[in-house]
Amino acid sequence: QVQLVESGGGSVQAGGSLRLSCSASGHTYTNFCMGWFRQAPGKEREGVATILSDDSTSYADSAKGRFTISKDNAKKTVYLQMDSLKPEDSAMYYCALASDDPNTPCGDGSVVDSTGYGMDYWGKGTLVTISS
């Protein structure tokens, strides 16, 4: 049974930083793509960043220059370092997992510009609140 468990959310002031973690277990992907997505109240879910097994990364325009996705293979954990946070970054942040097949939205990086279509597994989310 695949499980993705997010942690690290919280409340910080604008300009602050948070580091989200996603621990993955139970999957059998040899080569995988993991990503972070977010959904604010009343808004559509949107992509934030993805990372492949070979450490290739993709970022949504809203995340470029402020967020960094990374992974620790030994710990089977993916991280999202978020700096210079803005109130508009407030949302529920979700971790998701898929194959890194280059013919898929995650594998070719295009999923960061979508709502997450094609991701196979999802975590339950961690809440991030940024105050002005």
Helices and strands as residue ranges (DSSP letters): E 3-7, E 10-13, E 18-25, E 32-39, E 46-52, E 57-59, E 67-72, E 77-82, G 87-89, E 91-99, G 110-113, E 121-122, E 126-131
